[in-house]
Amino acid sequence: MLDRKQIGFNAYLWGRFKSEEEIRNCLETLASLGYSLVELKDIQFDPEKKLADQLRKTREIGSQFGIDISNIVVLRNIVIPESREKALKDIINCIKEISEAGINVLNLVTAEIPEGMSEGEVWAILLDSFEKILKVAEENKVYLAVEAIGGLICRDYYTTRELMRRLPSDYLCITLDPSHYHFYKNDIPWCILNWGDKIKHVHVKDVVGVYGRGGIDFLFPILGEGALDWVTILKSLEKINYKGALSIEFESYPYYVRCLRENPVEAARISMQSMNSLWEAYTKSIPWEVK
């Protein structure tokens, strides 16, 4: 059985923290809502200060409320020539810094295929980039949790599996976001069983529509309103003895702007309400699908 202490929230909605007090308010709020873990981006911290020190302080503050950092997200384009070297430097530095702070999961994505380049050309660059950062990850015992994202090079189970095949390593793993697998009609429970302990992080959100233009062809609605059978997904994660975070992502942007007036606390509150219903359905084997 999965544990409620695995439930976290992706706090990117809080934006850049300007002070320790803002960090404290964020963590105290999330803990009061029932979250035990928080997912953060590297760019939420002061770039002029050492990241490891800021992360250690954040963990220290969180310990006062019973909440810890599950992972750090670093989003850089490691394919296009004009940004590749800087992106690699940023990611390598982030790996070292989070390791120093006692965090061992780094969430990252691949990239879109640039106009004028073939998929084969892009794969060659991608593999070269990952070889460089993977070496540092192995040295620092940090798991690179690659997230498949619709429209990117690694966009579903099969394209991500190719990356794993080409670069076999215990430290090259995945962030599972089933909403993106849905775009490509992947059998999500089957994917989970096949990934097994390669899954180091999970994003919990819903989806409706087909891949295309966000807000027109597809939406990431509030958890429970979309197409994903999350009870079956949680039971599949239970089968592989998954112990990592179940990190809720609130990406219902139109609702967030129009109705919540960009209030991250309300987004976290609504998300936990949905998660409470999902957790009851999961623990009591109540069907999640609506006929």
C-alpha positions in Angstrom: 0.0 0.0 0.0 1.2 3.5 -0.8 1.6 5.9 2.0 0.0 9.4 2.4 3.4 10.7 3.4 4.4 10.3 -0.2 2.0 13.1 -1.2 3.7 16.3 -2.3 3.0 19.4 -4.3 5.0 21.1 -7.1 5.4 24.6 -5.6 6.6 26.3 -8.9 3.4 28.4 -8.6 5.1 30.3 -5.8 7.7 31.6 -8.2 11.1 33.0 -7.0 11.5 33.1 -3.3 12.7 36.6 -2.2 13.4 35.7 1.5 13.5 32.9 4.0 10.2 34.1 5.3 8.6 33.4 1.9 10.0 29.9 2.0 8.7 29.4 5.5 5.2 30.6 4.5 5.1 28.2 1.5 6.3 25.2 3.5 4.1 25.9 6.5 1.1 26.3 4.3 1.7 23.1 2.4 2.3 21.2 5.6 -1.0 22.5 7.1 -2.9 21.3 4.0 -1.5 17.8 4.5 1.5 17.7 2.2 4.6 15.9 3.4 6.8 16.7 0.4 7.5 19.7 -1.9 8.9 19.8 -5.4 10.9 22.9 -6.3 12.8 24.4 -9.3 16.4 25.6 -9.1 15.3 29.0 -10.5 13.1 29.6 -7.4 16.3 30.3 -5.4 18.7 33.3 -5.5 21.2 32.7 -8.3 23.8 34.9 -6.6 23.9 32.5 -3.6 25.1 29.0 -3.3 22.2 26.7 -4.1 23.3 23.9 -1.7 23.2 26.3 1.2 19.7 27.6 0.3 18.4 24.0 -0.1 19.9 23.0 3.2 18.2 26.0 4.9 14.9 25.1 3.1 15.1 21.6 4.4 15.8 22.8 7.9 12.8 25.1 7.8 10.6 22.3 6.4 11.6 20.0 9.2 9.9 22.3 11.6 6.6 21.5 9.9 7.2 17.9 8.8 7.7 18.6 5.1 10.8 17.9 3.0 12.1 18.5 -0.5 11.3 15.5 -2.8 13.4 16.6 -5.8 14.6 19.6 -7.7 13.5 20.5 -11.2 16.0 21.9 -13.7 14.7 22.8 -17.2 17.3 23.6 -19.8 17.6 23.0 -23.5 20.6 20.7 -24.0 20.1 20.4 -27.8 20.1 23.8 -29.5 23.7 25.0 -30.1 23.3 28.5 -28.7 22.2 27.3 -25.3 23.7 23.8 -25.0 27.0 24.6 -23.2 25.4 26.9 -20.7 22.6 24.4 -20.2 25.0 21.6 -19.5 27.0 23.7 -17.1 23.8 24.6 -15.2 22.6 21.0 -15.0 26.0 19.7 -13.9 26.3 22.4 -11.2 22.7 21.7 -10.0 23.6 17.9 -9.7 26.5 18.8 -7.5 24.6 21.3 -5.4 21.6 19.2 -4.7 23.8 16.2 -3.8 25.6 18.4 -1.3 22.2 19.3 0.2 21.2 15.7 0.6 18.7 15.6 -2.3 19.1 12.7 -4.8 16.5 13.2 -7.5 16.8 15.7 -10.3 13.8 16.1 -12.6 14.6 17.1 -16.2 13.2 16.9 -19.7 14.6 16.6 -23.2 13.8 19.2 -25.8 11.8 19.9 -28.9 13.2 18.9 -32.3 14.6 22.3 -33.7 13.3 23.4 -37.1 15.7 22.3 -39.8 17.2 19.4 -37.9 16.3 15.7 -38.4 15.3 13.5 -35.4 18.4 11.5 -35.9 20.6 14.6 -35.7 18.9 15.7 -32.5 19.2 12.2 -30.9 23.0 12.3 -31.5 23.2 15.6 -29.7 20.9 14.5 -26.9 22.8 11.4 -26.2 26.1 13.3 -26.1 24.6 15.7 -23.7 23.2 13.0 -21.4 26.5 11.2 -21.4 28.1 14.3 -20.0 25.6 14.9 -17.2 25.1 11.2 -16.4 28.8 10.9 -15.6 28.4 13.6 -13.0 25.1 12.2 -11.7 26.8 8.8 -11.1 29.7 10.4 -9.3 27.3 12.3 -7.0 24.7 9.5 -6.6 21.9 11.7 -8.0 19.1 10.1 -10.0 18.4 11.9 -13.3 14.6 11.5 -13.5 13.7 12.2 -17.1 10.2 13.3 -17.7 8.4 12.4 -21.0 6.6 15.6 -22.3 4.3 15.8 -25.2 6.0 17.2 -28.3 9.6 16.7 -27.1 12.2 14.1 -28.2 11.3 11.9 -25.2 7.6 12.2 -25.3 6.1 8.9 -24.3 7.1 5.4 -23.0 8.8 4.2 -26.2 10.9 7.3 -26.9 12.0 7.4 -23.3 12.8 3.7 -23.3 15.2 4.4 -26.3 17.1 6.8 -24.1 17.4 4.2 -21.4 18.5 1.6 -23.9 21.2 3.7 -25.3 22.6 4.9 -21.9 22.1 2.1 -19.4 22.8 3.3 -15.9 21.2 2.9 -12.5 21.2 6.7 -12.3 19.3 7.3 -15.5 15.7 7.0 -14.4 12.3 8.6 -15.0 9.7 10.9 -13.7 6.4 9.4 -14.5 3.7 11.9 -15.7 0.9 9.7 -17.0 -0.9 12.7 -18.6 1.8 12.8 -21.3 1.6 9.1 -21.9 -2.1 9.5 -22.4 -1.4 11.8 -25.5 0.2 8.8 -27.2 -2.2 6.2 -26.1 0.4 4.3 -24.0 -1.0 1.6 -21.8 -0.1 3.3 -18.5 -0.4 0.4 -16.0 1.7 -1.7 -18.4 4.2 1.1 -18.7 4.5 1.3 -14.9 5.0 -2.4 -14.5 7.7 -2.3 -17.2 9.5 0.7 -15.7 9.5 -0.8 -12.2 12.2 0.7 -10.0 13.3 3.1 -12.8 10.4 5.3 -11.6 11.9 7.7 -9.1 9.3 10.4 -9.1 5.6 10.7 -10.1 3.6 13.7 -11.2 0.0 13.6 -10.3 -2.3 15.6 -12.6 -5.2 14.9 -15.0 -5.6 15.4 -18.7 -8.3 15.7 -21.3 -8.0 16.0 -25.1 -5.3 15.1 -27.6 -1.8 16.6 -28.0 -1.7 19.8 -29.8 -2.4 23.4 -28.7 -2.7 23.8 -25.0 -6.1 25.2 -23.9 -7.6 24.3 -27.3 -6.7 20.7 -28.1 -6.0 19.6 -24.5 -6.2 20.7 -20.9 -4.7 19.6 -17.7 -7.9 20.0 -15.6 -8.3 19.7 -11.8 -7.4 16.2 -10.6 -10.5 14.0 -11.0 -12.0 15.8 -14.0 -9.9 14.2 -16.7 -9.4 11.0 -18.6 -6.9 9.2 -16.3 -7.9 6.3 -14.0 -5.8 7.3 -11.1 -7.0 4.5 -8.8 -5.6 2.0 -11.3 -2.4 4.0 -11.7 -1.9 4.1 -7.9 -2.5 0.4 -7.6 0.0 -0.2 -10.4 2.6 1.9 -8.5 1.8 -0.2 -5.4 2.6 -3.4 -7.4 6.1 -2.2 -8.1 6.6 -1.1 -4.4 7.0 2.5 -5.4 8.4 4.6 -2.5 9.0 8.0 -4.1 6.9 11.2 -4.2 3.4 11.5 -5.5 3.8 15.2 -6.5 0.6 17.0 -7.5 1.0 19.5 -10.3 -1.6 22.2 -10.7 -1.5 23.1 -14.4 -5.1 24.1 -15.0 -3.9 27.5 -16.0 -7.2 29.1 -17.3 -8.9 28.1 -14.0 -5.8 29.3 -12.0 -5.9 32.7 -13.6 -9.6 33.3 -14.0 -11.0 31.7 -10.9 -8.2 31.5 -8.4 -6.6 34.8 -9.4 -3.2 33.1 -9.4 -3.4 32.2 -5.8 -1.0 29.2 -5.3 -2.4 28.4 -1.8 -5.9 27.9 -3.2 -4.4 25.7 -6.0 -2.7 23.5 -3.4 -5.9 23.4 -1.3 -8.1 22.3 -4.2 -5.5 19.8 -5.2 -5.5 18.2 -1.7 -9.3 18.1 -1.7 -9.1 16.1 -5.0 -6.3 13.9 -3.6 -8.3 13.1 -0.5 -11.1 11.8 -2.7 -8.7 9.8 -4.8 -7.0 8.4 -1.7 -10.3 7.2 -0.3 -11.1 5.6 -3.7 -7.6 4.0 -3.8 -7.7 2.6 -0.3 -11.3 1.3 -0.6 -11.0 0.1 -4.2 -13.8 2.5 -5.3 -13.8 2.8 -9.1 -12.5 6.1 -10.3 -13.8 6.0 -13.9 -17.1 7.6 -14.5 -19.3 5.4 -16.8 
